Amino acid sequence: MKQPIFKRLALIGIGLIGSSIARRVRADGSVGEITIATRSQETLDRAENLRLGDSYNLDARDAVKGADCVILCSPVGTYEAIAEHIAPALEHGAVVTDVGSVKQSVIDQMQPYMPEGVHFIPGHPIAGTEYSGPDAGFPSLFEKRWCILTPLPGADEAAVKKLSEFWRSMGSDIDIMEPEHHDLVLAVTSHIPHLIAYNIVGTASDLENVTESEVMKYAAGGFRDFTRIAASDPVMWRDVFLHNKKAVLEILGRFSEDLAHLQRAVRWENGDVLFDHFTRTRSIRRGIIEAGQETDEPDFGRSQQNQDD
């Protein structure tokens, strides 16, 4: 019989990521017991109906008692209040981690409340969909995806190794980064693309309202992909932008400069500039496929029967 990596796992928040973790560890036996905490009675009841855990709590402090691993799976804006609340109940030697898309802010929020003898190791599994809630999770979400850990200086090596083993059991590859570097990388690869998606979908919506055009009806593949991204949890993404302000503004400034360069090329009909730019950026798609982070299916993997343009 497989020996569990952690005896008792406490999940604080049970949305897409939390419920996917619960389903995976339930399936493969990598933890002995799962406790779940969320502030919403409705969400907690749904998690219980889905049998995602072994015990269910409205109070996160009750959930972490006796847990040797605690994972915060709620929006990053909630982390400081949760850390302060659960601190007195954390077990000596427990690993405390998270799944937030921002890391320096998580450290700033949580580290002051972590008791001596508790191993605080921030983490970020780079996986997700536009769906949310306990029904959205599935056990293969983390397969062949990266999980980035940002341990603090002097972090316990055995605890980092154990948490890495846990994420590998979920199907993830592990990388170790400095928190600020993580935040800059994710601003480029995730945060700014989401901001652009929210913006372009909002622009299209305004055009629909003002001109009574058929923007939505005749939306082609590119716009549909933007709408998928822009359908993501607004609370989560509000918190991401507010808590990664420095890196987002830095990359947004660079993006604005590059966009102005393309704007000038279009205005002055400079086809060489456009062709060179499109050729260079086209290779990025191939690199992502070769890295195993996407498939080479046509139309981004949509089935033929679902194509409508």
C-alpha positions in Angstrom: 0.0 0.0 0.0 1.3 3.5 -0.9 2.7 5.4 2.0 1.1 8.9 2.2 3.4 11.9 1.8 1.3 13.9 4.3 -0.9 12.4 7.0 -3.4 15.2 7.0 -3.9 17.9 4.4 -5.8 21.0 5.1 -7.2 22.9 2.1 -8.2 26.5 2.7 -10.5 27.2 -0.2 -12.1 24.6 -2.5 -12.4 26.2 -5.9 -10.8 24.9 -9.1 -7.3 24.4 -7.7 -8.4 23.2 -4.2 -10.9 20.7 -5.6 -8.4 19.5 -8.2 -5.9 18.8 -5.4 -8.5 17.0 -3.4 -9.6 14.8 -6.3 -6.0 13.9 -7.2 -4.8 13.0 -3.7 -8.1 11.1 -3.1 -7.4 9.1 -6.2 -3.7 8.3 -5.6 -3.5 8.1 -1.8 -0.7 10.7 -1.5 -2.3 12.0 1.8 -4.0 10.2 4.5 -6.8 12.6 5.4 -8.3 15.7 3.8 -9.8 18.6 5.7 -11.5 21.4 3.9 -12.3 25.0 5.0 -14.3 27.7 3.2 -16.3 30.7 4.5 -19.3 29.8 2.4 -21.8 27.3 3.8 -23.1 26.7 0.3 -19.7 25.9 -1.1 -18.8 23.8 1.9 -22.0 21.8 1.4 -21.2 21.3 -2.3 -17.7 20.1 -1.4 -19.2 17.6 1.0 -21.8 16.4 -1.6 -18.9 15.8 -4.0 -17.0 13.9 -1.2 -13.9 16.0 -1.7 -12.7 15.7 1.9 -13.0 13.8 5.2 -14.0 16.8 7.3 -15.5 20.2 6.5 -15.1 23.5 8.4 -16.3 27.0 8.1 -13.5 28.0 10.4 -10.0 27.6 8.9 -8.5 27.3 12.3 -10.4 24.1 12.9 -9.3 22.7 9.6 -5.5 23.2 10.2 -5.5 21.5 13.6 -3.4 18.3 13.3 -2.5 19.0 9.7 1.0 18.4 8.6 0.4 20.2 5.3 -1.8 23.3 4.8 -2.4 24.8 1.4 -4.1 28.2 0.9 -6.3 27.9 -2.2 -8.2 31.2 -1.9 -7.6 34.5 -3.7 -4.3 36.1 -2.7 -6.0 39.1 -1.2 -7.3 36.9 1.6 -3.9 35.4 2.7 -2.9 37.9 5.4 -6.2 37.5 7.3 -6.1 33.7 6.9 -2.4 33.5 8.1 -3.2 35.6 11.2 -6.2 33.5 12.0 -4.7 30.0 11.6 -1.3 30.8 13.1 -2.2 29.7 16.7 -3.6 26.4 15.5 -0.7 25.4 13.2 1.2 22.2 14.1 4.9 22.3 14.9 6.7 21.0 11.8 3.7 21.5 9.5 4.4 22.7 5.9 2.3 25.8 5.0 2.1 26.7 1.3 -0.2 28.2 -1.2 -1.2 28.2 -4.9 -1.2 32.0 -5.6 -0.1 33.5 -8.9 1.9 36.1 -7.0 4.7 35.3 -4.6 6.4 38.3 -3.0 3.1 39.7 -1.8 2.2 36.3 -0.4 5.5 36.3 1.6 4.9 39.8 2.8 1.4 38.9 4.0 2.0 35.5 5.6 5.6 35.4 6.9 5.0 37.7 9.8 2.4 35.3 11.3 4.2 32.0 10.8 5.2 30.5 14.1 8.7 29.1 14.8 8.9 25.5 13.7 6.4 25.8 10.9 7.8 25.5 7.4 6.4 28.2 5.2 7.1 27.4 1.5 5.2 29.6 -1.0 4.2 27.8 -4.2 2.4 28.2 -7.5 1.1 25.4 -9.7 0.9 26.9 -13.1 -2.4 25.2 -14.2 -6.0 26.3 -14.5 -9.0 26.9 -16.6 -11.6 29.7 -16.8 -13.9 27.8 -14.5 -14.2 28.1 -10.8 -15.9 26.5 -7.8 -15.7 22.9 -6.3 -17.3 21.4 -9.4 -14.7 22.7 -11.7 -11.8 20.6 -10.4 -10.4 17.5 -12.0 -7.5 15.2 -11.0 -5.4 15.6 -14.1 -5.2 19.4 -13.9 -1.5 19.5 -12.8 -0.3 16.8 -15.2 2.8 17.9 -17.1 2.5 21.4 -15.7 5.1 23.4 -13.7 4.8 24.1 -10.1 7.1 26.8 -8.9 8.3 26.9 -5.3 9.9 30.1 -3.8 11.3 29.0 -0.5 12.6 31.7 1.8 16.4 31.9 2.7 17.2 29.3 5.3 14.1 27.1 4.4 14.2 23.6 5.8 15.6 21.4 2.9 13.7 18.3 4.0 10.4 20.3 4.0 11.1 21.7 0.5 11.9 18.2 -0.7 8.7 16.8 0.8 6.5 19.5 -0.7 8.3 18.9 -4.1 7.5 15.2 -3.8 3.9 16.1 -3.1 3.6 18.2 -6.3 5.4 15.6 -8.4 2.9 13.0 -7.2 0.3 15.4 -8.7 2.0 15.1 -12.1 3.9 18.4 -11.9 7.5 19.3 -12.7 9.2 21.5 -10.1 11.2 24.6 -10.4 12.7 26.9 -7.7 12.7 30.6 -8.2 13.3 33.8 -6.3 9.9 35.4 -5.5 10.5 38.7 -7.4 11.7 36.8 -10.5 8.6 34.6 -10.3 6.4 37.7 -10.2 8.1 39.2 -13.3 7.9 36.0 -15.3 4.2 35.5 -14.5 3.5 39.1 -15.3 4.7 38.4 -18.9 3.3 34.9 -19.3 0.0 35.2 -17.5 -1.0 38.5 -15.9 -0.6 40.9 -18.8 -2.3 38.4 -21.2 -5.3 38.3 -18.9 -5.3 42.1 -18.6 -5.3 42.4 -22.4 -8.1 39.8 -22.7 -10.3 41.7 -20.2 -9.6 44.9 -22.1 -10.3 43.7 -25.6 -13.4 41.9 -24.6 -14.6 45.0 -22.8 -13.9 47.1 -25.9 -15.9 44.7 -28.1 -18.7 44.8 -25.6 -18.8 48.6 -25.8 -18.8 48.5 -29.6 -21.7 46.1 -29.4 -23.7 48.4 -27.2 -22.9 51.6 -29.0 -23.1 50.6 -32.7 -25.5 47.6 -32.4 -22.9 45.7 -34.4 -22.6 42.0 -34.6 -19.3 41.7 -32.9 -20.4 38.9 -30.7 -22.3 37.0 -33.3 -19.4 36.8 -35.8 -16.6 36.5 -33.3 -13.8 34.5 -34.9 -11.3 32.2 -33.2 -9.0 34.9 -31.9 -11.7 36.8 -30.1 -13.2 33.6 -28.7 -9.9 32.8 -27.1 -9.9 36.2 -25.5 -13.4 35.6 -24.1 -12.3 32.3 -22.6 -9.5 34.0 -20.7 -11.7 36.9 -19.7 -14.2 34.5 -18.2 -11.8 33.7 -15.4 -12.7 34.4 -11.8 -12.8 38.2 -11.4 -12.0 38.1 -7.6 -8.9 36.1 -8.1 -7.6 38.3 -11.0 -8.5 41.5 -9.2 -6.3 40.3 -6.3 -3.5 39.2 -8.7 -3.2 42.6 -10.3 -3.3 44.5 -7.0 -0.7 42.2 -5.4 1.7 42.1 -8.4 1.5 45.8 -9.1 5.2 46.5 -9.6 5.9 43.7 -12.1 2.6 44.2 -14.0 3.2 48.0 -14.5 6.8 47.3 -15.6 5.7 44.8 -18.3 2.6 46.8 -19.2 4.9 49.8 -19.9 7.1 47.7 -22.2 4.0 46.3 -23.9 2.6 49.8 -24.5 5.9 50.8 -26.2 5.9 47.7 -28.4 2.2 48.3 -29.3 3.0 51.9 -30.3 5.8 50.5 -32.6 3.3 48.3 -34.3 0.8 51.1 -34.5 3.3 53.2 -36.4 4.0 50.3 -38.8 0.4 50.0 -39.6 -0.2 53.7 -40.0 2.8 54.1 -42.4 2.1 50.8 -44.1 5.5 49.4 -43.2 4.9 45.8 -44.2 8.5 44.7 -43.5 8.3 45.7 -39.8 5.0 43.8 -39.4 6.3 40.7 -41.3 9.5 40.6 -39.2 7.6 40.9 -36.0 5.0 38.3 -36.9 7.7 35.9 -38.0 9.6 36.3 -34.8 6.6 35.9 -32.5 5.2 32.9 -34.5 8.2 30.8 -33.3 7.0 31.3 -29.7 4.0 29.1 -30.4 6.3 26.3 -31.6 8.5 26.7 -28.5 5.5 26.3 -26.2 4.4 23.1 -28.0 7.9 21.7 -27.9 8.0 22.4 -24.1 5.0 20.3 -23.7 2.7 23.1 -22.5 0.3 23.0 -25.4 -0.8 20.7 -28.2 -0.4 21.2 -32.0 -4.1 20.6 -32.7 -5.7 23.0 -35.2 -7.9 25.8 -33.9 -6.4 25.5 -30.4 -7.8 22.0 -30.0 -11.5 22.8 -30.7 -13.4 19.9 -32.2 -14.6 20.4 -35.7 -18.3 20.1 -34.7 -17.9 23.1 -32.3 -16.4 25.4 -34.9 -18.9 28.0 -36.0 -16.9 30.6 -38.0 
